[in-house]
Amino acid sequence: MSLDNCSGCGKLVLKKPGHLFCPSCMAAQSESLWKIKDYILRHPLATILDIHRDTGVSLKAIQDFIKDQRVQYR
C-alpha cells in the first residue's frame, strides 16, 4: 500500500482501492448523502438550492453526488 492525501481534508492516509477519503471524511460524506436522500424523499420538488439551504450540505457536494449518480434528482 502507498500513501496518498485525502480528497476531502488533505490528511495523509493509506491509499486503498476505491477509497478517496480518510475515515473522518468518509463518515461526513455518508452523513451528507443520507441527509440529501432523506430530504429529497420528503420534498420531491425541492431545488438544489433548497436542499443546500435546508440540509447545510455544500452545493458542490450535492452536485458531485448527482454527477456520480449517488443521488437520483428529478
N, CA, C and O atoms as a GROMACS GRO file, in nm:
protein
  296
    1MET      N    1   0.083  -0.118   0.000
    1MET     CA    2   0.000   0.000   0.000
    1MET      C    3   0.088   0.124   0.000
    1MET      O    4   0.200   0.124   0.050
    2SER      N    5   0.032   0.229  -0.057
    2SER     CA    6   0.106   0.354  -0.062
    2SER      C    7   0.029   0.464   0.012
    2SER      O    8  -0.086   0.445   0.052
    3LEU      N    9   0.094   0.575   0.030
    3LEU     CA   10   0.032   0.688   0.098
    3LEU      C   11  -0.028   0.784  -0.005
    3LEU      O   12   0.024   0.798  -0.116
    4ASP      N   13  -0.134   0.849   0.033
    4ASP     CA   14  -0.200   0.946  -0.054
    4ASP      C   15  -0.267   1.050   0.035
    4ASP      O   16  -0.281   1.029   0.156
    5ASN      N   17  -0.307   1.160  -0.023
    5ASN     CA   18  -0.379   1.262   0.052
    5ASN      C   19  -0.529   1.242   0.037
    5ASN      O   20  -0.577   1.208  -0.071
    6CYS      N   21  -0.602   1.263   0.145
    6CYS     CA   22  -0.747   1.256   0.146
    6CYS      C   23  -0.800   1.364   0.052
    6CYS      O   24  -0.754   1.478   0.056
    7SER      N   25  -0.897   1.328  -0.032
    7SER     CA   26  -0.956   1.425  -0.125
    7SER      C   27  -1.042   1.528  -0.054
    7SER      O   28  -1.072   1.634  -0.110
    8GLY      N   29  -1.081   1.499   0.069
    8GLY     CA   30  -1.165   1.592   0.143
    8GLY      C   31  -1.087   1.693   0.224
    8GLY      O   32  -1.110   1.813   0.214
    9CYS      N   33  -0.995   1.643   0.307
    9CYS     CA   34  -0.925   1.731   0.402
    9CYS      C   35  -0.776   1.744   0.374
    9CYS      O   36  -0.710   1.832   0.430
   10GLY      N   37  -0.723   1.657   0.290
   10GLY     CA   38  -0.581   1.664   0.257
   10GLY      C   39  -0.491   1.588   0.351
   10GLY      O   40  -0.369   1.585   0.332
   11LYS      N   41  -0.549   1.525   0.454
   11LYS     CA   42  -0.470   1.449   0.551
   11LYS      C   43  -0.406   1.328   0.482
   11LYS      O   44  -0.464   1.271   0.390
   12LEU      N   45  -0.288   1.291   0.524
   12LEU     CA   46  -0.216   1.177   0.469
   12LEU      C   47  -0.279   1.047   0.517
   12LEU      O   48  -0.296   1.026   0.637
   13VAL      N   49  -0.316   0.958   0.423
   13VAL     CA   50  -0.380   0.831   0.456
   13VAL      C   51  -0.321   0.719   0.370
   13VAL      O   52  -0.259   0.743   0.266
   14LEU      N   53  -0.341   0.596   0.416
   14LEU     CA   54  -0.302   0.481   0.334
   14LEU      C   55  -0.398   0.471   0.216
   14LEU      O   56  -0.520   0.473   0.234
   15LYS      N   57  -0.344   0.458   0.098
   15LYS     CA   58  -0.426   0.451  -0.023
   15LYS      C   59  -0.486   0.310  -0.035
   15LYS      O   60  -0.414   0.210  -0.034
   16LYS      N   61  -0.619   0.306  -0.046
   16LYS     CA   62  -0.690   0.179  -0.064
   16LYS      C   63  -0.773   0.189  -0.190
   16LYS      O   64  -0.826   0.296  -0.221
   17PRO      N   65  -0.785   0.081  -0.265
   17PRO     CA   66  -0.865   0.086  -0.388
   17PRO      C   67  -1.008   0.130  -0.360
   17PRO      O   68  -1.076   0.076  -0.273
   18GLY      N   69  -1.054   0.229  -0.436
   18GLY     CA   70  -1.190   0.277  -0.423
   18GLY      C   71  -1.214   0.374  -0.309
   18GLY      O   72  -1.327   0.421  -0.292
   19HIS      N   73  -1.112   0.406  -0.231
   19HIS     CA   74  -1.126   0.499  -0.119
   19HIS      C   75  -1.046   0.625  -0.147
   19HIS      O   76  -0.923   0.622  -0.156
   20LEU      N   77  -1.117   0.737  -0.162
   20LEU     CA   78  -1.052   0.864  -0.188
   20LEU      C   79  -1.042   0.950  -0.062
   20LEU      O   80  -0.973   1.052  -0.061
   21PHE      N   81  -1.112   0.908   0.045
   21PHE     CA   82  -1.123   0.990   0.164
   21PHE      C   83  -1.071   0.916   0.287
   21PHE      O   84  -1.067   0.793   0.291
   22CYS      N   85  -1.031   0.994   0.388
   22CYS     CA   86  -0.993   0.937   0.517
   22CYS      C   87  -1.120   0.892   0.589
   22CYS      O   88  -1.230   0.931   0.548
   23PRO      N   89  -1.110   0.812   0.693
   23PRO     CA   90  -1.230   0.765   0.763
   23PRO      C   91  -1.322   0.878   0.812
   23PRO      O   92  -1.444   0.865   0.805
   24SER      N   93  -1.264   0.987   0.860
   24SER     CA   94  -1.346   1.100   0.908
   24SER      C   95  -1.426   1.162   0.794
   24SER      O   96  -1.545   1.189   0.808
   25CYS      N   97  -1.361   1.184   0.681
   25CYS     CA   98  -1.430   1.244   0.566
   25CYS      C   99  -1.531   1.147   0.506
   25CYS      O  100  -1.635   1.189   0.456
   26MET      N  101  -1.500   1.018   0.509
   26MET     CA  102  -1.596   0.918   0.459
   26MET      C  103  -1.723   0.920   0.544
   26MET      O  104  -1.834   0.910   0.490
   27ALA      N  105  -1.708   0.932   0.675
   27ALA     CA  106  -1.824   0.938   0.764
   27ALA      C  107  -1.905   1.065   0.737
   27ALA      O  108  -2.028   1.061   0.735
   28ALA      N  109  -1.836   1.177   0.716
   28ALA     CA  110  -1.905   1.303   0.686
   28ALA      C  111  -1.977   1.293   0.552
   28ALA      O  112  -2.089   1.342   0.538
   29GLN      N  113  -1.914   1.231   0.453
   29GLN     CA  114  -1.977   1.212   0.322
   29GLN      C  115  -2.102   1.126   0.334
   29GLN      O  116  -2.206   1.156   0.274
   30SER      N  117  -2.091   1.020   0.410
   30SER     CA  118  -2.205   0.930   0.430
   30SER      C  119  -2.321   1.004   0.498
   30SER      O  120  -2.436   0.987   0.458
   31GLU      N  121  -2.291   1.084   0.597
   31GLU     CA  122  -2.394   1.162   0.667
   31GLU      C  123  -2.459   1.263   0.572
   31GLU      O  124  -2.581   1.278   0.573
   32SER      N  125  -2.378   1.330   0.491
   32SER     CA  126  -2.432   1.427   0.394
   32SER      C  127  -2.521   1.358   0.293
   32SER      O  128  -2.627   1.409   0.258
   33LEU      N  129  -2.478   1.243   0.245
   33LEU     CA  130  -2.557   1.168   0.147
   33LEU      C  131  -2.690   1.126   0.207
   33LEU      O  132  -2.794   1.136   0.141
   34TRP      N  133  -2.689   1.080   0.331
   34TRP     CA  134  -2.813   1.042   0.399
   34TRP      C  135  -2.906   1.161   0.412
   34TRP      O  136  -3.026   1.149   0.388
   35LYS      N  137  -2.852   1.277   0.451
   35LYS     CA  138  -2.934   1.398   0.465
   35LYS      C  139  -3.000   1.436   0.333
   35LYS      O  140  -3.119   1.468   0.329
   36ILE      N  141  -2.922   1.430   0.225
   36ILE     CA  142  -2.975   1.468   0.093
   36ILE      C  143  -3.086   1.372   0.051
   36ILE      O  144  -3.194   1.415   0.010
   37LYS      N  145  -3.059   1.242   0.061
   37LYS     CA  146  -3.160   1.143   0.019
   37LYS      C  147  -3.287   1.156   0.100
   37LYS      O  148  -3.397   1.149   0.045
   38ASP      N  149  -3.275   1.173   0.230
   38ASP     CA  150  -3.391   1.188   0.317
   38ASP      C  151  -3.469   1.314   0.280
   38ASP      O  152  -3.592   1.312   0.275
   39TYR      N  153  -3.398   1.423   0.256
   39TYR     CA  154  -3.464   1.549   0.222
   39TYR      C  155  -3.540   1.535   0.089
   39TYR      O  156  -3.654   1.582   0.079
   40ILE      N  157  -3.479   1.473  -0.010
   40ILE     CA  158  -3.544   1.458  -0.141
   40ILE      C  159  -3.668   1.369  -0.129
   40ILE      O  160  -3.768   1.393  -0.196
   41LEU      N  161  -3.661   1.266  -0.046
   41LEU     CA  162  -3.779   1.181  -0.027
   41LEU      C  163  -3.895   1.260   0.034
   41LEU      O  164  -4.010   1.241  -0.004
   42ARG      N  165  -3.864   1.349   0.127
   42ARG     CA  166  -3.969   1.428   0.193
   42ARG      C  167  -4.011   1.549   0.110
   42ARG      O  168  -4.123   1.598   0.126
   43HIS      N  169  -3.924   1.598   0.021
   43HIS     CA  170  -3.951   1.717  -0.060
   43HIS      C  171  -3.912   1.688  -0.206
   43HIS      O  172  -3.811   1.739  -0.253
   44PRO      N  173  -3.990   1.608  -0.278
   44PRO     CA  174  -3.952   1.566  -0.413
   44PRO      C  175  -3.940   1.680  -0.515
   44PRO      O  176  -3.873   1.663  -0.617
   45LEU      N  177  -4.001   1.793  -0.491
   45LEU     CA  178  -3.994   1.905  -0.585
   45LEU      C  179  -3.889   2.010  -0.546
   45LEU      O  180  -3.884   2.118  -0.605
   46ALA      N  181  -3.807   1.980  -0.448
   46ALA     CA  182  -3.707   2.074  -0.399
   46ALA      C  183  -3.600   2.101  -0.505
   46ALA      O  184  -3.563   2.013  -0.583
   47THR      N  185  -3.550   2.223  -0.505
   47THR     CA  186  -3.438   2.258  -0.593
   47THR      C  187  -3.308   2.226  -0.520
   47THR      O  188  -3.307   2.197  -0.400
   48ILE      N  189  -3.199   2.232  -0.593
   48ILE     CA  190  -3.068   2.209  -0.532
   48ILE      C  191  -3.041   2.314  -0.425
   48ILE      O  192  -2.982   2.284  -0.321
   49LEU      N  193  -3.083   2.437  -0.451
   49LEU     CA  194  -3.064   2.543  -0.351
   49LEU      C  195  -3.147   2.517  -0.225
   49LEU      O  196  -3.101   2.545  -0.114
   50ASP      N  197  -3.268   2.462  -0.241
   50ASP     CA  198  -3.349   2.425  -0.125
   50ASP      C  199  -3.278   2.319  -0.042
   50ASP      O  200  -3.271   2.328   0.081
   51ILE      N  201  -3.225   2.219  -0.110
   51ILE     CA  202  -3.154   2.110  -0.042
   51ILE      C  203  -3.035   2.166   0.035
   51ILE      O  204  -3.014   2.133   0.152
   52HIS      N  205  -2.958   2.251  -0.030
   52HIS     CA  206  -2.841   2.313   0.033
   52HIS      C  207  -2.882   2.394   0.156
   52HIS      O  208  -2.824   2.379   0.263
   53ARG      N  209  -2.981   2.479   0.139
   53ARG     CA  210  -3.024   2.569   0.246
   53ARG      C  211  -3.077   2.490   0.366
   53ARG      O  212  -3.045   2.523   0.481
   54ASP      N  213  -3.157   2.388   0.341
   54ASP     CA  214  -3.224   2.317   0.450
   54ASP      C  215  -3.142   2.205   0.513
   54ASP      O  216  -3.169   2.167   0.627
   55THR      N  217  -3.043   2.152   0.442
   55THR     CA  218  -2.961   2.044   0.499
   55THR      C  219  -2.825   2.092   0.545
   55THR      O  220  -2.763   2.028   0.630
   56GLY      N  221  -2.776   2.203   0.490
   56GLY     CA  222  -2.643   2.251   0.524
   56GLY      C  223  -2.532   2.184   0.445
   56GLY      O  224  -2.414   2.212   0.467
   57VAL      N  225  -2.568   2.096   0.353
   57VAL     CA  226  -2.469   2.028   0.269
   57VAL      C  227  -2.427   2.126   0.159
   57VAL      O  228  -2.511   2.195   0.101
   58SER      N  229  -2.298   2.132   0.130
   58SER     CA  230  -2.248   2.228   0.032
   58SER      C  231  -2.305   2.200  -0.108
   58SER      O  232  -2.337   2.086  -0.142
   59LEU      N  233  -2.316   2.307  -0.187
   59LEU     CA  234  -2.366   2.292  -0.324
   59LEU      C  235  -2.276   2.200  -0.404
   59LEU      O  236  -2.324   2.118  -0.482
   60LYS      N  237  -2.145   2.213  -0.385
   60LYS     CA  238  -2.051   2.127  -0.459
   60LYS      C  239  -2.073   1.980  -0.425
   60LYS      O  240  -2.072   1.895  -0.514
   61ALA      N  241  -2.092   1.950  -0.296
   61ALA     CA  242  -2.114   1.811  -0.256
   61ALA      C  243  -2.243   1.757  -0.318
   61ALA      O  244  -2.246   1.643  -0.365
   62ILE      N  245  -2.348   1.837  -0.318
   62ILE     CA  246  -2.475   1.794  -0.377
   62ILE      C  247  -2.457   1.768  -0.526
   62ILE      O  248  -2.502   1.666  -0.577
   63GLN      N  249  -2.390   1.860  -0.595
   63GLN     CA  250  -2.366   1.842  -0.738
   63GLN      C  251  -2.280   1.720  -0.767
   63GLN      O  252  -2.304   1.648  -0.864
   64ASP      N  253  -2.179   1.697  -0.683
   64ASP     CA  254  -2.093   1.579  -0.700
   64ASP      C  255  -2.172   1.450  -0.681
   64ASP      O  256  -2.154   1.354  -0.757
   65PHE      N  257  -2.260   1.445  -0.580
   65PHE     CA  258  -2.342   1.326  -0.558
   65PHE      C  259  -2.434   1.300  -0.677
   65PHE      O  260  -2.453   1.185  -0.716
   66ILE      N  261  -2.490   1.406  -0.733
   66ILE     CA  262  -2.577   1.392  -0.850
   66ILE      C  263  -2.496   1.345  -0.970
   66ILE      O  264  -2.537   1.254  -1.042
   67LYS      N  265  -2.379   1.408  -0.992
   67LYS     CA  266  -2.293   1.373  -1.105
   67LYS      C  267  -2.246   1.227  -1.096
   67LYS      O  268  -2.240   1.157  -1.197
   68ASP      N  269  -2.214   1.184  -0.975
   68ASP     CA  270  -2.167   1.046  -0.955
   68ASP      C  271  -2.282   0.947  -0.947
   68ASP      O  272  -2.261   0.827  -0.926
   69GLN      N  273  -2.404   0.996  -0.965
   69GLN     CA  274  -2.528   0.915  -0.962
   69GLN      C  275  -2.548   0.844  -0.829
   69GLN      O  276  -2.602   0.734  -0.824
   70ARG      N  277  -2.505   0.909  -0.721
   70ARG     CA  278  -2.530   0.855  -0.588
   70ARG      C  279  -2.661   0.905  -0.533
   70ARG      O  280  -2.714   0.853  -0.435
   71VAL      N  281  -2.715   1.010  -0.600
   71VAL     CA  282  -2.845   1.068  -0.565
   71VAL      C  283  -2.926   1.079  -0.693
   71VAL      O  284  -2.877   1.130  -0.794
   72GLN      N  285  -3.050   1.031  -0.689
   72GLN     CA  286  -3.141   1.048  -0.802
   72GLN      C  287  -3.216   1.178  -0.782
   72GLN      O  288  -3.292   1.192  -0.687
   73TYR      N  289  -3.193   1.273  -0.871
   73TYR     CA  290  -3.256   1.403  -0.860
   73TYR      C  291  -3.342   1.427  -0.982
   73TYR      O  292  -3.292   1.441  -1.094
   74ARG      N  293  -3.472   1.430  -0.959
   74ARG     CA  294  -3.574   1.451  -1.063
   74ARG      C  295  -3.552   1.359  -1.174
   74ARG      O  296  -3.628   1.361  -1.271
   0.00000   0.00000   0.00000
